[in-house]
Amino acid sequence: MFWKTYEFDDSNPFHVAIHSDNFDILREFVRIYSSDTSLTEPLQDYRKRHNVSPVVKACAMGNQEMVLWLMNHNPSLGTLEDRDLEGQTAIFRAVEGLKEVGTLTLQAQYEGNGALPRRKLEQRWGRMEPFIGWLLDMNCPMEVEDEKIEGKEKNEENDK
């Protein structure tokens, strides 16, 4: 069920909990994983081996409480300096999250009450701009790592 059984992708339970903005479930997954003696690889080692950051993922949701909890967890489950697999920064993903919630809000308006949970969208929308301001105040890195971009460009050239 946990990361150990997944090749890293967005379908692992931790990222599903983060993307669903379900902080209680995320905390419970971390508690269960950390206490399961059959899972011998510590979360922070797995995170480093697969070059993943729950913090960057949580920044896309604009959930400051979740981000702080992940960073302050013992051991830490990421930092604002982390990059995701594409070399993107936490602030880049937060801005992308702002765009996503704007798009989803417009869809909900056009599709009526049954489209998406509007209350959650409104809550997320209301916290995204202050969250991005907080990231800026925290001196969150904004530049993308050149080597990640070069590798991505090379892969894109090979795909042609």
DSSP file with accessible surface (Angstrom, degrees, kcal/mol):
  #  RESIDUE AA STRUCTURE BP1 BP2  ACC     N-H-->O    O-->H-N    N-H-->O    O-->H-N    TCO  KAPPA ALPHA  PHI   PSI    X-CA   Y-CA   Z-CA
    1    1 A M              0   0  118      0, 0.0     2,-0.1     0, 0.0     0, 0.0   0.000 360.0 360.0 360.0 -29.8    0.0    0.0    0.0
    2    2 A F    >   -     0   0   14     10,-0.1     3,-2.0    11,-0.1     4,-0.3  -0.276 360.0 -80.9 -96.5-178.6    2.8    2.4    0.7
    3    3 A W  G >  S+     0   0    4      1,-0.3     3,-2.3     2,-0.2    -1,-0.1   0.817 120.1  68.3 -49.5 -36.8    5.6    3.9   -1.3
    4    4 A K  G 3  S+     0   0   94      1,-0.3    -1,-0.3    37,-0.1     4,-0.0   0.831 100.4  48.6 -57.7 -30.5    7.8    0.8   -1.1
    5    5 A T  G <  S+     0   0   96     -3,-2.0     2,-0.4     2,-0.0    -1,-0.3   0.462 104.9  75.4 -89.5   0.4    5.3   -1.0   -3.3
    6    6 A Y  S <  S-     0   0   71     -3,-2.3     2,-0.4    -4,-0.3     6,-0.0  -0.896  74.5-134.1-114.4 139.4    5.2    1.7   -5.9
    7    7 A E        -     0   0  158     -2,-0.4     5,-0.1     1,-0.1    -2,-0.0  -0.744  65.2 -84.5 -71.8 141.3    7.5    2.8   -8.6
    8    8 A F  S    S+     0   0   36     -2,-0.4     2,-0.3     2,-0.1    -1,-0.1  -0.263  79.3 125.8 -62.6 128.0    7.2    6.5   -7.8
    9    9 A D  S >  S-     0   0   74     -3,-0.0     3,-1.3    -2,-0.0     6,-0.2  -0.929  73.6 -85.0-159.9-179.1    4.3    8.2   -9.5
   10   10 A D  T 3  S+     0   0   98     -2,-0.3     9,-0.1     1,-0.3    -2,-0.1   0.426 112.5  75.0 -77.8   4.4    1.4   10.3   -8.4
   11   11 A S  T 3   +     0   0   60      4,-0.1    -1,-0.3     5,-0.1    -3,-0.1   0.457  65.5 113.7 -95.4   1.0   -0.8    7.3   -7.5
   12   12 A N  S <> S-     0   0    0     -3,-1.3     4,-2.2     1,-0.1     3,-0.3  -0.384  80.4-112.6 -69.9 153.1    1.1    6.4   -4.3
   13   13 A P  H  > S+     0   0   13      0, 0.0     4,-2.4     0, 0.0     5,-0.2   0.838 112.8  55.8 -57.9 -35.4   -1.1    6.9   -1.1
   14   14 A F  H  > S+     0   0    2      1,-0.2     4,-2.3     2,-0.2     5,-0.2   0.940 111.2  42.8 -64.7 -45.8    0.9    9.9    0.2
   15   15 A H  H  > S+     0   0    9     -3,-0.3     4,-3.1     2,-0.2     5,-0.2   0.860 111.8  54.7 -70.9 -32.2    0.5   11.9   -2.9
   16   16 A V  H  X S+     0   0   67     -4,-2.2     4,-2.1     2,-0.2    -2,-0.2   0.942 110.1  47.2 -63.9 -43.5   -3.1   11.0   -3.2
   17   17 A A  H  <>S+     0   0    4     -4,-2.4     5,-2.9    -5,-0.2    -2,-0.2   0.925 115.4  45.7 -62.9 -42.7   -3.7   12.3    0.3
   18   18 A I  H ><5S+     0   0    0     -4,-2.3     3,-1.9     1,-0.2    -2,-0.2   0.954 113.8  47.6 -66.0 -48.5   -1.8   15.5   -0.4
   19   19 A H  H 3<5S+     0   0   87     -4,-3.1    -1,-0.2     1,-0.3    -2,-0.2   0.828 110.4  52.6 -65.0 -28.5   -3.5   16.1   -3.7
   20   20 A S  T 3<5S-     0   0   65     -4,-2.1    -1,-0.3    -5,-0.2    -2,-0.2   0.481 111.4-126.7 -81.1  -2.9   -6.9   15.4   -2.1
   21   21 A D  T < 5 +     0   0   21     -3,-1.9     2,-0.9     1,-0.2    -3,-0.2   0.846  59.5 148.4  59.8  36.7   -5.8   18.0    0.5
   22   22 A N     >< +     0   0   64     -5,-2.9     4,-2.1    -6,-0.2    -1,-0.2  -0.759  19.0 173.1-106.9  87.8   -6.6   15.5    3.2
   23   23 A F  H  > S+     0   0   17     -2,-0.9     4,-2.7     1,-0.2     5,-0.2   0.871  76.0  56.2 -63.7 -39.7   -4.1   16.4    6.0
   24   24 A D  H  > S+     0   0  105      1,-0.2     4,-2.1     2,-0.2    -1,-0.2   0.925 109.6  46.0 -61.0 -43.1   -5.6   13.9    8.5
   25   25 A I  H  > S+     0   0   72      2,-0.2     4,-2.9     1,-0.2    -1,-0.2   0.915 111.1  52.8 -66.9 -41.7   -5.2   11.0    6.1
   26   26 A L  H  X S+     0   0    2     -4,-2.1     4,-2.5     1,-0.2     5,-0.2   0.947 109.6  48.3 -58.3 -48.6   -1.6   12.1    5.2
   27   27 A R  H  X S+     0   0   77     -4,-2.7     4,-2.5     1,-0.2    -1,-0.2   0.906 112.4  49.6 -58.9 -41.1   -0.7   12.2    9.0
   28   28 A E  H  X S+     0   0   80     -4,-2.1     4,-3.0    -5,-0.2     5,-0.2   0.919 109.5  50.7 -67.1 -42.0   -2.2    8.8    9.5
   29   29 A F  H  X S+     0   0   36     -4,-2.9     4,-2.9     2,-0.2     5,-0.2   0.926 112.0  47.6 -59.2 -44.6   -0.3    7.3    6.5
   30   30 A V  H  X S+     0   0    4     -4,-2.5     4,-2.8    -5,-0.2    -2,-0.2   0.929 112.8  49.3 -63.8 -42.4    3.0    8.7    7.8
   31   31 A R  H  X S+     0   0  132     -4,-2.5     4,-1.7    -5,-0.2    -2,-0.2   0.947 114.4  44.5 -61.4 -47.0    2.2    7.3   11.3
   32   32 A I  H  X S+     0   0   53     -4,-3.0     4,-1.2     2,-0.2    -2,-0.2   0.944 115.1  47.6 -64.3 -47.5    1.3    3.9    9.9
   33   33 A Y  H >< S+     0   0    5     -4,-2.9     3,-0.6    -5,-0.2    -1,-0.2   0.937 112.5  49.5 -59.6 -45.4    4.4    3.8    7.6
   34   34 A S  H 3< S+     0   0   74     -4,-2.8    -1,-0.2     1,-0.2    -2,-0.2   0.804 115.3  43.0 -66.3 -28.7    6.7    4.9   10.3
   35   35 A S  H 3< S+     0   0   73     -4,-1.7     2,-0.8    -5,-0.2    -1,-0.2   0.553  87.1 102.6 -96.0  -6.9    5.4    2.3   12.8
   36   36 A D    X<  -     0   0   56     -4,-1.2     3,-1.3    -3,-0.6    -4,-0.0  -0.656  54.8-163.4 -81.6 110.2    5.3   -0.6   10.4
   37   37 A T  T 3  S+     0   0  135     -2,-0.8    -1,-0.2     1,-0.3    -4,-0.0   0.688  84.7  65.7 -70.4 -16.0    8.3   -2.8   11.1
   38   38 A S  T 3  S+     0   0   76      1,-0.1     2,-1.0     2,-0.1    -1,-0.3   0.691  87.5  75.0 -77.9 -16.6    8.0   -4.6    7.8
   39   39 A L    <   +     0   0   30     -3,-1.3    -1,-0.1    -6,-0.2    -3,-0.0  -0.818  61.9 174.2 -97.2  98.7    8.8   -1.4    5.9
   40   40 A T        +     0   0  112     -2,-1.0    -1,-0.2     2,-0.1    -2,-0.1   0.659  49.6  86.0 -86.7 -16.6   12.5   -1.1    6.5
   41   41 A E  S    S-     0   0   40      4,-0.0   -37,-0.1     2,-0.0     5,-0.0  -0.756  80.7-125.5 -88.8 119.9   13.4    1.9    4.4
   42   42 A P     >  -     0   0   54      0, 0.0     4,-2.3     0, 0.0     3,-0.5  -0.286  20.3-117.8 -59.8 147.4   12.8    5.2    6.3
   43   43 A L  H  > S+     0   0    6      1,-0.2     4,-2.8     2,-0.2     5,-0.2   0.883 114.0  54.2 -54.2 -42.9   10.5    7.7    4.5
   44   44 A Q  H  > S+     0   0   48      1,-0.2     4,-2.0     2,-0.2    -1,-0.2   0.870 108.8  49.1 -65.9 -31.7   13.3   10.3    4.2
   45   45 A D  H  > S+     0   0   75     -3,-0.5     4,-2.7     2,-0.2    -1,-0.2   0.919 112.1  47.7 -70.4 -42.7   15.6    7.7    2.4
   46   46 A Y  H  X S+     0   0    1     -4,-2.3     4,-2.3     2,-0.2    -2,-0.2   0.934 110.4  53.1 -60.4 -45.5   12.8    6.7    0.0
   47   47 A R  H  <>S+     0   0   27     -4,-2.8     5,-2.4    -5,-0.2     4,-0.4   0.920 113.1  43.0 -57.0 -44.8   12.1   10.3   -0.7
   48   48 A K  H ><5S+     0   0  140     -4,-2.0     3,-0.8     3,-0.2    -1,-0.2   0.912 111.4  53.9 -69.7 -42.2   15.8   11.0   -1.5
   49   49 A R  H 3<5S+     0   0  146     -4,-2.7    -2,-0.2     1,-0.3    -1,-0.2   0.886 117.8  35.9 -61.4 -39.2   16.2    7.8   -3.6
   50   50 A H  T 3<5S-     0   0   35     -4,-2.3    -1,-0.3    -5,-0.2    -2,-0.2   0.406 107.1-125.8 -95.2   2.1   13.2    8.7   -5.8
   51   51 A N  T < 5 +     0   0   62     -3,-0.8     2,-0.3    -4,-0.4    -3,-0.2   0.939  59.9 144.3  53.2  52.2   13.9   12.4   -5.7
   52   52 A V      < -     0   0    4     -5,-2.4    -1,-0.2    -6,-0.1     3,-0.1  -0.892  36.3-160.1-120.0 153.4   10.4   13.3   -4.5
   53   53 A S     >  -     0   0    4     -2,-0.3     4,-2.0     1,-0.1     5,-0.2  -0.900  13.8-168.4-136.8 108.6    9.2   15.9   -2.2
   54   54 A P  H  > S+     0   0    3      0, 0.0     4,-2.8     0, 0.0     5,-0.2   0.831  94.1  61.7 -59.1 -28.7    5.9   15.8   -0.4
   55   55 A V  H  > S+     0   0    0     22,-0.6     4,-2.1     2,-0.2     5,-0.2   0.940 103.5  46.5 -63.8 -46.1    6.5   19.5    0.5
   56   56 A V  H  > S+     0   0    2      1,-0.2     4,-1.2     2,-0.2    -1,-0.2   0.930 113.7  49.4 -62.6 -41.9    6.6   20.5   -3.2
   57   57 A K  H >X S+     0   0   39     -4,-2.0     4,-0.6     1,-0.2     3,-0.5   0.927 110.7  49.7 -62.1 -42.7    3.4   18.5   -3.8
   58   58 A A  H >X>S+     0   0    0     -4,-2.8     5,-1.4     1,-0.2     3,-1.0   0.827 102.6  62.1 -67.5 -29.5    1.7   20.1   -0.8
   59   59 A C  H ><5S+     0   0    0     -4,-2.1     3,-1.0     1,-0.3    -1,-0.2   0.851  95.1  61.0 -64.1 -32.3    2.8   23.6   -2.0
   60   60 A A  H <<5S+     0   0   18     -4,-1.2    -1,-0.3    -3,-0.5    -2,-0.2   0.774 105.5  48.3 -64.5 -22.8    0.6   22.9   -5.1
   61   61 A M  H <<5S-     0   0    6     -3,-1.0    -1,-0.3    -4,-0.6    -2,-0.2   0.541 106.4-130.3 -92.2 -10.3   -2.3   22.7   -2.8
   62   62 A G  T <<5 +     0   0    1     -3,-1.0     2,-1.1    -4,-0.5    -3,-0.2   0.765  54.1 150.2  68.2  26.8   -1.4   25.9   -0.9
   63   63 A N     >< +     0   0   17     -5,-1.4     4,-2.5     1,-0.2    -1,-0.2  -0.723  21.1 178.6 -98.9  92.0   -1.8   24.1    2.4
   64   64 A Q  H  > S+     0   0   72     -2,-1.1     4,-2.9     1,-0.2     5,-0.3   0.882  80.4  54.4 -61.0 -41.3    0.7   25.9    4.7
   65   65 A E  H  > S+     0   0  126      1,-0.2     4,-2.3     2,-0.2    -1,-0.2   0.929 111.3  45.5 -60.2 -43.2   -0.2   23.8    7.8
   66   66 A M  H  > S+     0   0    0      2,-0.2     4,-2.6     1,-0.2    -2,-0.2   0.927 112.7  50.7 -65.7 -43.7    0.6   20.6    5.8
   67   67 A V  H  X S+     0   0    0     -4,-2.5     4,-2.5     1,-0.2     5,-0.2   0.940 112.0  46.8 -60.5 -47.6    3.8   22.1    4.4
   68   68 A L  H  X S+     0   0   57     -4,-2.9     4,-2.6     1,-0.2    -1,-0.2   0.906 111.6  51.4 -63.0 -40.4    5.0   23.1    7.9
   69   69 A W  H  X S+     0   0   68     -4,-2.3     4,-1.0    -5,-0.3    -1,-0.2   0.935 110.9  47.7 -62.6 -45.2    4.1   19.7    9.3
   70   70 A L  H  < S+     0   0    1     -4,-2.6     7,-2.8     1,-0.2     3,-0.4   0.923 115.2  45.3 -61.5 -43.1    6.0   17.9    6.6
   71   71 A M  H  < S+     0   0   36     -4,-2.5     7,-0.2     1,-0.2    -1,-0.2   0.866 118.4  42.4 -69.6 -35.2    9.1   20.1    7.0
   72   72 A N  H  < S+     0   0  124     -4,-2.6    -1,-0.2    -5,-0.2    -2,-0.2   0.469  86.2 117.8 -92.1  -3.4    9.0   19.9   10.8
   73   73 A H  S  < S-     0   0   39     -4,-1.0     5,-0.1    -3,-0.4    -3,-0.0  -0.298  79.0 -95.5 -59.7 148.1    8.3   16.2   11.0
   74   74 A N  S    S+     0   0  150      1,-0.2     2,-0.1     2,-0.1    -1,-0.1  -0.913 122.4  26.6-110.6 105.6   11.0   14.2   12.7
   75   75 A P  S    S-     0   0   48      0, 0.0    -1,-0.2     0, 0.0    -2,-0.1   0.558 114.2-113.1 -81.7 161.0   12.7   13.3   10.4
   76   76 A S        -     0   0   43      1,-0.1    -5,-0.2    -2,-0.1    -4,-0.1  -0.240  17.5-155.9 -59.9 141.3   11.9   16.1    8.0
   77   77 A L        -     0   0    4     -7,-2.8   -22,-0.6     1,-0.3     2,-0.2   0.063  67.2 -36.6-108.0  24.1    9.9   15.0    4.9
   78   78 A G        -     0   0    0     -8,-0.3    -1,-0.3    -7,-0.2     2,-0.3  -0.748  53.4-124.6 144.9 171.1   11.1   17.9    2.7
   79   79 A T    >   -     0   0   46     -2,-0.2     3,-1.2    -3,-0.1   -23,-0.1  -0.893  34.0-105.8-138.3 170.0   12.1   21.5    2.5
   80   80 A L  T 3  S+     0   0    8     -2,-0.3    10,-0.6     1,-0.2    11,-0.2   0.647 118.3  62.9 -72.7 -13.8   11.2   24.6    0.5
   81   81 A E  T 3  S+     0   0  108     59,-0.1    -1,-0.2     8,-0.1    59,-0.0   0.557  81.7 111.4 -85.2 -10.1   14.5   24.2   -1.3
   82   82 A D    <   -     0   0   28     -3,-1.2     8,-0.5     1,-0.0     2,-0.3  -0.198  54.7-150.8 -61.2 157.7   13.4   20.8   -2.7
   83   83 A R  B     -A   89   0A  30      6,-0.1     6,-0.2     7,-0.1   -27,-0.1  -0.910  12.6-125.7-122.7 155.2   12.7   20.3   -6.4
   84   84 A D    >   -     0   0   27      4,-1.8     3,-2.4    -2,-0.3   -32,-0.1  -0.250  45.8 -80.1 -88.8-174.1   10.3   17.8   -7.9
   85   85 A L  T 3  S+     0   0   93      1,-0.3   -33,-0.1     2,-0.1    -1,-0.1   0.765 133.3  51.2 -59.9 -25.4   11.2   15.2  -10.6
   86   86 A E  T 3  S-     0   0   92      2,-0.1    -1,-0.3    66,-0.0    66,-0.1   0.350 120.0-108.5 -93.3   5.8   10.9   17.9  -13.3
   87   87 A G    <   +     0   0    0     -3,-2.4    58,-0.9     1,-0.3     2,-0.2   0.595  69.1 149.4  80.0  10.9   13.2   20.3  -11.4
   88   88 A Q        -     0   0   25     56,-0.1    -4,-1.8     1,-0.1    -1,-0.3  -0.511  41.2-125.3 -82.1 148.6   10.4   22.6  -10.4
   89   89 A T  B  >  -A   83   0A   0     53,-0.2     4,-2.2    -6,-0.2     5,-0.2  -0.364  22.6-108.0 -86.8 167.7   10.4   24.6   -7.2
   90   90 A A  H  > S+     0   0    0    -10,-0.6     4,-2.1    -8,-0.5     5,-0.1   0.900 120.7  50.1 -61.1 -41.2    7.8   24.7   -4.5
   91   91 A I  H  > S+     0   0   12     50,-0.6     4,-2.5   -11,-0.2     5,-0.2   0.891 107.6  53.6 -69.6 -35.5    6.8   28.3   -5.5
   92   92 A F  H  > S+     0   0   86      1,-0.2     4,-2.5     2,-0.2    -1,-0.2   0.948 111.1  46.1 -61.1 -46.2    6.4   27.2   -9.2
   93   93 A R  H  X S+     0   0   25     -4,-2.2     4,-2.4     1,-0.2    -2,-0.2   0.857 110.2  54.3 -66.6 -33.2    4.1   24.4   -8.1
   94   94 A A  H  X S+     0   0    0     -4,-2.1     4,-2.1     2,-0.2    -1,-0.2   0.930 109.8  46.4 -65.7 -42.9    2.1   26.8   -5.9
   95   95 A V  H  X S+     0   0   76     -4,-2.5     4,-2.2     2,-0.2    -2,-0.2   0.915 112.0  51.3 -64.5 -40.3    1.5   29.2   -8.8
   96   96 A E  H  X S+     0   0   83     -4,-2.5     4,-2.5    -5,-0.2    -1,-0.2   0.898 108.3  52.8 -61.3 -38.4    0.6   26.2  -10.9
   97   97 A G  H  X S+     0   0    2     -4,-2.4     4,-2.7     2,-0.2    -2,-0.2   0.877 105.8  53.3 -64.7 -37.1   -1.9   25.2   -8.1
   98   98 A L  H  X S+     0   0   36     -4,-2.1     4,-2.1     2,-0.2    -2,-0.2   0.936 110.2  47.5 -62.5 -43.5   -3.4   28.7   -8.2
   99   99 A K  H  X S+     0   0  155     -4,-2.2     4,-2.4     1,-0.2    -2,-0.2   0.928 111.8  51.2 -62.5 -43.8   -4.0   28.3  -11.9
  100  100 A E  H  X S+     0   0   67     -4,-2.5     4,-2.8     1,-0.2     5,-0.2   0.932 109.8  47.6 -61.2 -46.4   -5.5   24.9  -11.4
  101  101 A V  H  X S+     0   0    0     -4,-2.7     4,-2.4     1,-0.2    -1,-0.2   0.883 110.7  52.9 -67.5 -32.8   -7.9   26.0   -8.7
  102  102 A G  H  X S+     0   0   18     -4,-2.1     4,-2.2    -5,-0.2    -1,-0.2   0.939 111.3  46.2 -63.5 -44.1   -9.0   28.9  -10.9
  103  103 A T  H  X S+     0   0   70     -4,-2.4     4,-2.4     1,-0.2    -2,-0.2   0.927 113.4  48.5 -64.0 -44.9   -9.7   26.6  -13.8
  104  104 A L  H  X S+     0   0   43     -4,-2.8     4,-2.5     1,-0.2    -1,-0.2   0.877 109.5  53.2 -65.0 -36.3  -11.6   24.1  -11.6
  105  105 A T  H  X S+     0   0   32     -4,-2.4     4,-2.1    -5,-0.2    -1,-0.2   0.923 109.2  48.4 -64.6 -43.4  -13.6   27.0  -10.1
  106  106 A L  H  X S+     0   0   87     -4,-2.2     4,-2.2     1,-0.2    -2,-0.2   0.920 111.0  51.1 -62.3 -42.1  -14.6   28.2  -13.6
  107  107 A Q  H  X S+     0   0   80     -4,-2.4     4,-2.5     1,-0.2    -2,-0.2   0.921 108.8  51.2 -59.8 -43.7  -15.6   24.6  -14.5
  108  108 A A  H  X S+     0   0    1     -4,-2.5     4,-1.0     1,-0.2     7,-0.3   0.889 109.2  51.0 -62.7 -37.7  -17.7   24.3  -11.4
  109  109 A Q  H  < S+     0   0  113     -4,-2.1     3,-0.2     1,-0.2    -1,-0.2   0.908 115.6  41.3 -65.6 -41.2  -19.5   27.5  -12.3
  110  110 A Y  H  < S+     0   0  189     -4,-2.2    -2,-0.2     1,-0.2    -1,-0.2   0.812 117.4  46.4 -77.2 -29.9  -20.3   26.4  -15.8
  111  111 A E  H  < S-     0   0  125     -4,-2.5     3,-0.4     1,-0.3    -1,-0.2   0.486 104.7-130.9 -95.3  -5.1  -21.2   22.8  -15.0
  112  112 A G    ><  -     0   0   29     -4,-1.0     3,-1.4    -3,-0.2     4,-0.4  -0.264  47.5 -36.9  89.2-171.7  -23.5   23.6  -12.0
  113  113 A N  T 3  S+     0   0  143      1,-0.3     5,-0.2     2,-0.1    -1,-0.2   0.755 129.3  57.8 -64.4 -28.1  -23.7   22.2   -8.5
  114  114 A G  T 3  S+     0   0   81     -3,-0.4    -1,-0.3     1,-0.1    -2,-0.1   0.549  87.9  81.5 -82.1  -4.5  -22.8   18.6   -9.4
  115  115 A A  S <  S-     0   0   27     -3,-1.4    -1,-0.1    -7,-0.3    -2,-0.1   0.994 102.9 -19.9 -69.0 -67.4  -19.5   19.4  -11.0
  116  116 A L  S    S-     0   0   56     -4,-0.4     2,-1.3    -8,-0.1    -1,-0.2  -0.955  77.5 -83.8-142.4 157.0  -16.9   19.8   -8.2
  117  117 A P     >  -     0   0   88      0, 0.0     4,-1.8     0, 0.0     3,-0.3  -0.469  44.1-169.9 -67.8  96.8  -17.0   20.4   -4.4
  118  118 A R  H  > S+     0   0   86     -2,-1.3     4,-3.0    -5,-0.2     5,-0.2   0.845  78.2  59.3 -59.7 -39.7  -17.2   24.2   -4.6
  119  119 A R  H  > S+     0   0  178      1,-0.2     4,-2.4     2,-0.2    -1,-0.2   0.936 107.9  45.8 -59.4 -43.7  -16.7   24.8   -0.9
  120  120 A K  H  > S+     0   0   90     -3,-0.3     4,-2.6     2,-0.2    -1,-0.2   0.900 113.0  50.7 -65.5 -39.4  -13.3   23.1   -1.0
  121  121 A L  H  X S+     0   0   15     -4,-1.8     4,-3.1     2,-0.2    -2,-0.2   0.925 110.4  48.9 -63.4 -42.9  -12.4   25.0   -4.2
  122  122 A E  H  X S+     0   0  122     -4,-3.0     4,-2.4     2,-0.2    -2,-0.2   0.903 111.8  49.4 -64.8 -39.1  -13.3   28.3   -2.6
  123  123 A Q  H  X S+     0   0   94     -4,-2.4     4,-1.2    -5,-0.2    -2,-0.2   0.939 114.0  45.1 -63.8 -45.5  -11.2   27.4    0.5
  124  124 A R  H  X S+     0   0   16     -4,-2.6     4,-1.3     1,-0.2     3,-0.5   0.922 112.6  51.1 -65.2 -43.3   -8.3   26.5   -1.6
  125  125 A W  H >X S+     0   0  114     -4,-3.1     4,-0.7     1,-0.2     3,-0.5   0.927 107.9  53.7 -58.7 -44.6   -8.7   29.6   -3.8
  126  126 A G  H 3< S+     0   0   51     -4,-2.4    -1,-0.2     1,-0.2    -2,-0.2   0.753 114.1  40.7 -65.1 -24.4   -8.8   31.9   -0.7
  127  127 A R  H 3X S+     0   0   58     -4,-1.2     4,-2.0    -3,-0.5    -1,-0.2   0.615  95.3  80.2 -99.7 -12.4   -5.6   30.5    0.7
  128  128 A M  H <X S+     0   0    0     -4,-1.3     4,-2.6    -3,-0.5     5,-0.2   0.942  93.6  44.3 -65.1 -50.2   -3.5   30.3   -2.5
  129  129 A E  H  X S+     0   0  125     -4,-0.7     4,-2.4     2,-0.2    -1,-0.2   0.943 116.0  46.3 -63.8 -46.8   -2.4   33.9   -2.9
  130  130 A P  H  > S+     0   0   85      0, 0.0     4,-2.3     0, 0.0    -1,-0.2   0.896 112.6  53.0 -60.7 -34.9   -1.5   34.4    0.8
  131  131 A F  H  X S+     0   0    4     -4,-2.0     4,-2.6     2,-0.2    -2,-0.2   0.929 107.8  48.9 -64.8 -44.2    0.4   31.1    0.7
  132  132 A I  H  X S+     0   0   24     -4,-2.6     4,-2.3     1,-0.2    -1,-0.2   0.920 110.5  52.2 -62.9 -38.9    2.4   32.2   -2.3
  133  133 A G  H  X S+     0   0   27     -4,-2.4     4,-2.6     1,-0.2    -1,-0.2   0.907 108.3  51.2 -60.7 -41.5    3.2   35.4   -0.4
  134  134 A W  H  X S+     0   0   40     -4,-2.3     4,-1.9     2,-0.2    -2,-0.2   0.922 107.8  52.0 -62.3 -43.4    4.3   33.3    2.5
  135  135 A L  H  <>S+     0   0    0     -4,-2.6     5,-2.4     1,-0.2    -2,-0.2   0.914 110.4  48.7 -59.8 -41.9    6.6   31.3    0.2
  136  136 A L  H ><5S+     0   0   80     -4,-2.3     3,-1.8     1,-0.2    -2,-0.2   0.924 110.0  51.2 -63.2 -43.0    8.1   34.5   -1.0
  137  137 A D  H 3<5S+     0   0  128     -4,-2.6    -1,-0.2     1,-0.3    -2,-0.2   0.817 106.8  54.8 -62.4 -30.3    8.6   35.8    2.5
  138  138 A M  T 3<5S-     0   0   86     -4,-1.9    -1,-0.3    -5,-0.2    -2,-0.2   0.353 116.2-117.9 -84.1   6.2   10.3   32.5    3.3
  139  139 A N  T < 5 -     0   0  140     -3,-1.8    -3,-0.2     1,-0.2    -2,-0.1   0.868  42.2-171.1  57.3  40.2   12.8   33.1    0.4
  140  140 A C      < -     0   0    5     -5,-2.4    -1,-0.2    -6,-0.1   -59,-0.1  -0.411  30.5-103.8 -61.1 129.8   11.6   30.1   -1.4
  141  141 A P        -     0   0   20      0, 0.0   -50,-0.6     0, 0.0   -51,-0.1  -0.280  36.1-175.5 -58.4 143.4   13.9   29.4   -4.4
  142  142 A M        +     0   0  117    -51,-0.1   -53,-0.2   -52,-0.1     2,-0.2   0.643  50.2  93.1-112.8 -24.8   12.3   30.4   -7.7
  143  143 A E  S    S-     0   0  131    -55,-0.1     2,-0.3     1,-0.1   -51,-0.1  -0.473  70.5-127.6 -79.2 146.6   14.9   29.3  -10.3
  144  144 A V        -     0   0   36     -2,-0.2     2,-0.3     1,-0.1   -56,-0.1  -0.644  32.5-100.7 -88.1 145.1   14.7   25.9  -11.9
  145  145 A E     >  -     0   0   68    -58,-0.9     4,-1.7    -2,-0.3     3,-0.4  -0.526  25.9-143.6 -68.5 126.5   17.8   23.7  -11.9
  146  146 A D  H  > S+     0   0  115     -2,-0.3     4,-3.0     1,-0.2     5,-0.2   0.889  97.1  56.8 -58.6 -41.6   19.5   23.9  -15.3
  147  147 A E  H  > S+     0   0  140      1,-0.2     4,-2.3     2,-0.2    -1,-0.2   0.869 105.5  51.2 -64.1 -33.3   20.5   20.3  -15.3
  148  148 A K  H  > S+     0   0   57     -3,-0.4     4,-2.2     2,-0.2    -1,-0.2   0.924 112.4  46.3 -67.0 -42.2   16.9   19.2  -14.9
  149  149 A I  H  X S+     0   0   60     -4,-1.7     4,-3.0     2,-0.2     5,-0.2   0.943 112.3  50.1 -65.7 -45.6   15.8   21.4  -17.8
  150  150 A E  H  X S+     0   0  101     -4,-3.0     4,-2.5     1,-0.2    -2,-0.2   0.929 112.1  48.0 -59.7 -43.7   18.7   20.2  -20.0
  151  151 A G  H  X S+     0   0   28     -4,-2.3     4,-2.3    -5,-0.2    -1,-0.2   0.908 112.5  49.0 -63.3 -39.5   17.8   16.6  -19.3
  152  152 A K  H  X S+     0   0   85     -4,-2.2     4,-2.5     2,-0.2    -2,-0.2   0.927 111.1  49.6 -66.2 -43.0   14.2   17.2  -20.0
  153  153 A E  H  X S+     0   0   96     -4,-3.0     4,-2.4     2,-0.2    -2,-0.2   0.912 110.6  50.4 -63.3 -40.3   15.0   18.9  -23.3
  154  154 A K  H  X S+     0   0  123     -4,-2.5     4,-2.3    -5,-0.2    -1,-0.2   0.921 111.0  48.7 -63.3 -42.0   17.3   16.1  -24.3
  155  155 A N  H  X S+     0   0   99     -4,-2.3     4,-1.5     1,-0.2    -1,-0.2   0.899 110.9  50.5 -63.8 -39.6   14.5   13.6  -23.5
  156  156 A E  H  X S+     0   0   96     -4,-2.5     4,-0.6     2,-0.2    -2,-0.2   0.891 109.9  50.4 -66.8 -37.4   12.0   15.7  -25.6
  157  157 A E  H >< S+     0   0  125     -4,-2.4     3,-1.0     1,-0.2    -2,-0.2   0.908 109.7  50.8 -65.2 -40.4   14.5   15.7  -28.5
  158  158 A N  H 3< S+     0   0  125     -4,-2.3    -1,-0.2     1,-0.2    -2,-0.2   0.801 104.0  59.0 -66.5 -28.7   14.9   12.0  -28.3
  159  159 A D  H 3<        0   0  136     -4,-1.5    -1,-0.2    -5,-0.2    -2,-0.2   0.660 360.0 360.0 -73.6 -16.3   11.1   11.5  -28.3
  160  160 A K    <<        0   0  207     -3,-1.0    -3,-0.0    -4,-0.6    -4,-0.0  -0.209 360.0 360.0 -77.7 360.0   10.8   13.3  -31.7
